[in-house]
Amino acid sequence: MNMAAFKNILNRATAGACAALLCTLAMAQQAGAADISRGAYLARVGDCIACHTAGPQSQPFAGGLPLNSPFGIIYSTNITPDPATGIGNYSLHDFSRAVRNGVAKDGRRLYPAMPYPSFTAVTDDDIAALYDYFMNEVKSVNHQPPETKLPFPFNIRSSLFFWDAAFVKRERYKPHIDRDAQWNRGAYLVQSLGHCGACHTPRGLAFQEEAYSESSPMYLTGALVDNWFAANLTGDAASGLGRWSEADIAAFLETGHGGQVAAFGSMTDVVENSGQYFHKDDLNAIAHYLKSLPAYGEKALYKPDTPAVAMALSAMVTGEVERPGAGIYQSFCAKCHQVTGNGEPGKFPKLAGNSIVLSKNAASLIHLLLQGSKTAQTKEGAEPQEMPGFSEKFSDRQVAEVLSFIRNSWGNQASPVTTRQAATVRGALQKKP
């Protein structure tokens, strides 16, 4: 081996060690600066309370929340330190095995509605801090959640052994030596406790995530979850984060507003329960990591600066030309989102160039239009705004027309919404318990 090659290897090893050390130091500094324990902070990062609390009036972490899956309803478990109905008798080993391997103390396998395929990447130190928090700071609640009863063959939990063997990586996160400490911290949070891929990565035929890291182009490219389409988080310039700045991403996670988009649906819960409590350094690290992901899925376009767009906007303002859906938009949507599609910063999202509007799957738009939503309430964000639902006012044809209009106005260029798509989402929402 020549001297140049040796120096190159040494430099890479030194960079990797430094990145790992800086990651560890950043975590320690953030934990020390917080008003809460490190374990409590990590539980917020993981948004544990969202799934393990049955509702606003229920005891935190006592379980019982019904989680919709393609195979039936799965009820979350009690993770308070109650010895009879919770995890009070769990050792650190038992806790780690459940969180990172998906196996309960009694050997029963957990359904992957519990995102242990992501949590398997959590470090030993973070697992220990979480264990200390749940055992010593969480209030013990004696509560037995409803039993999960899925139909055959999904009720055979032992079969999950083979699912795990085929699809789950048993690996802790390892810092990338060719990346800086901030990137590694962001990648760790996104891939492990943040479990962003659980919603934002497409699923395969066996309901497995198609990827668990940026090593696959499928990672974080968007997925349909409970009649919402979790957005594309890659660098796609239309439907992804390509036109977002790192500051936009950090602001969205903290306040529910950023990149001309407002959080809706289950993402509102993520912002309220988790994102708004992140340390600034962690928000910036996540944003830094996400902005490093290359574009994937360039099908929609946003081209606002063309003569055709200017002419169409002029026609809308003067009322000279009315395309299908334009009348509905002007009557029901323009008051908040403006005739220009520019919305109102911090209150009503801009629809022109909105990456959610340009998503390859319009399920979220249909869901929003039918049932409405409310923006996040956070300590740093704007006053929450509520969008009403129009399921009683609009037919499936009208839903398709107005959303097709929105997806193809002001420079937006995305596939139109069909009446069949609107009817499919409406039917699914009507069937929800």
LINTA-V199370 format. One record per helix or strand of 2 or more residues. SS is the DSSP state (H for helix, E for strand). FROM is the first residue (numbers start at 1). TO is the last residue. If there is no record, write none. Layout:
# LINTA-V199370
{{SS & FROM & TO} {SS & FROM & TO}}
This chain:
# LINTA-V199370
{{H & 3 & 33} {H & 38 & 45} {H & 48 & 51} {E & 66 & 69} {E & 72 & 75} {H & 92 & 101} {H & 116 & 119} {H & 124 & 136} {H & 157 & 167} {H & 181 & 191} {H & 197 & 200} {E & 223 & 225} {E & 228 & 230} {H & 246 & 255} {E & 257 & 258} {E & 261 & 262} {H & 266 & 273} {H & 275 & 277} {H & 280 & 290} {E & 301 & 302} {H & 307 & 318} {H & 326 & 332} {H & 334 & 337} {H & 363 & 371} {E & 373 & 374} {E & 386 & 387} {H & 396 & 406} {E & 412 & 413} {H & 419 & 431}}
